[in-house]
Structures are given as structure tokens and as C-alpha cells.
Amino acid sequence: MPYYGYGGYGYYGWDPTFIILVPAILFTIYAQFKVSSTTSRFLRVNTQRGFTGEQVARRILESNGLYDVRIEMVRGHLSDHYDPRNKVLRLSQDIYYGTSVTSVAVAAHECGHAIQHAKGYVPLNLRSSLVPVVNFASNISWLLIALGFIMRGPFLEIGILLFSASVLFQIITLPVEFNASNRALVQLGNLGIVEGKELSQSRKVLTAAALTYVAAALTSVLQLLRLVAIANRDND
């Protein structure tokens, strides 16, 4: 049950500010269902050209002059990501070996991040620069917030300030992910990797995946608003 603090002290009971999070909770449930159902659906639909995710990634990277980016396979389901520090594009097994619409779309999306990196895409650089700050803030912000709930002092306000860095990170992530998907679709079409309706199917996969980032950003923003509301209430 949400914790309700008052005047620096607290008791466990219903906190009315919890209602702020309800839209984010509902949207997160929808986003998780949408990405799971969409990716699973198109994992069963093979592309006509029959390229594997690894082949798609290599073709896109080389067509953009990115010969120094390695491609590796990693464990996990949809654990795919691009590592800008080491210039490594990591694909999960289903994507690496798969010839499905989902495999092709996800591989192309990660290539989109590699292209962003090579071209100095500002939001990606900004997000990367925030990683150390966010890692520190996420480790300590909730500790300070918890201390702020149970004792007087500036702990709650400082915790909220640190949590704001995580919110900013989630917001900046949105254009980074949307742009990578747009670049992916352009590459898939221009290089003839997908044909006809496969391009629109790839768009559905990437759009569904993008919903998870929207849900994360929405949750962070509403959580921040809730914390600010609690701080203002307890200061009254």
C-alpha cells in the first residue's frame, strides 16, 4: 500500500497522490501486451528475401561505411542493443539467426543507433553523457526519498532533484528511439531488404517497441509529479 507521510513522520495508509500513477500503470500494461503480441506475431512471418538479422545488420552497416562496428550474439529475449563505447551491435539469438519480419526490423533499429553514433546525433550523445549521472542518481534518490518520508530535513527535496535526472534521461530517450526506427525503415526500404507489405509490418514491430519507451517516460514524469505533490503537501 502506498506510504503516506505527514509532517516528516508517517504511517501506512492510502495515499491519494497514488492516483497520479494510474494512467502510467494502465499504459504500461497496454505497451507490454502490445510489444509482446506484435513481436511474437511477426517472429512467425518470414521475409521474402530471407536475410537473417545478422545479414541485415551487416548490410546496413557496410552501406553506411560503418565497417568498424562489430556484430555479436547475446543471450536473452529481445536483449538487442548497440554499445557506442565499444562500437558493438549485439543481437539476441532469435534476431541474429532469424529471418522473420521482427528479426529484420529489430536488427535494422539497432543499426539506426550505430548510424546515429557515427553521425554525432545530438540526443544520443546527450543521453550517453547522462548515463553516469543517472546511474548515481538512481542508486541514491530513492534512499533519500525514503528518509524524507520518515524524518524531517531536506532529504525528500534532494531525492526528488536527483530523481529528475532519471526523468530527463527517459524523455531524451524518446527522440533517440523514434529516430533510430525511422532510420531503420529508410534503410530497409532503400536497400531492398523488405518488400511490399513487409515494410509496413516492420513499422508495426518498431511502433509497438516504441510504446515501451513512451510508457517508461510517462511513468517517470508522473512519478516525479507525485513526489512533488507529496513534498508540497508535507510542507503545508
Phi, psi and omega in degrees: 000139183303143181277134179246118179252146179217125174061029179090347177242170185205168172213161181274128181184181182289127177257114183298339179289347179298335181299336179299328184277348186303313178302320180293320180297314180295318181292324178296318178299316179297316182297318180295320177295317183295314182292323180293313183291321183288313180295321179295319180300312185273356168290339180266001181248109180278147178281156181293322183286335174075022177288141172282166177301321179296318179294321177297313180300314181295320181294316180294314181300313182292325179292342177255014176074018183263066182284346183267003179267120179277154176241125181231156175262139180232160178284164175104163179262121182052042177267020185293141178194162174250130179259102183289335181292321183252002182052056180234130176256116185252128182240137176291164188300317180299326181278317183301311184264344186287151177245016184279170176299318178298316180300314182294316183294316181293317178299317180294323179298315179294327174296327177302322177292321179296321178293319176304314182299315182294327182268001178068040180300118190302310180302324178294317179297320179295317179297318180297322180291337181276346186305311179299321180295315182293320178300316178293314183297319182292332181283333187245339186299314183288333174296314179294322179296318178296318177297323179295332179287333189250353178210161179285163179125182186272012187301316183297314181296319179293319178299318178296319179299316179292322179296332179300330178296322178293323178296315179300319179301315181295323180293316180294331180298329184300304178297329179298313182288318179297318180294321179297321178293319178298316178297321180298314181296322177297315180295317181298321180284313184294326182270000178068027182286324175241158183229146174054234185291346180297331179291318178291327176293321177297321178298321178297319179298313183289326177294318178298318179296324181295333181299329180293325178287323176296317179298318180296318180293316180298317179298317181295316181295314181291327175295320177297315178299321179295316180296320177296319179297319179294317180297317180294321180295316183287341177274348180288000000 
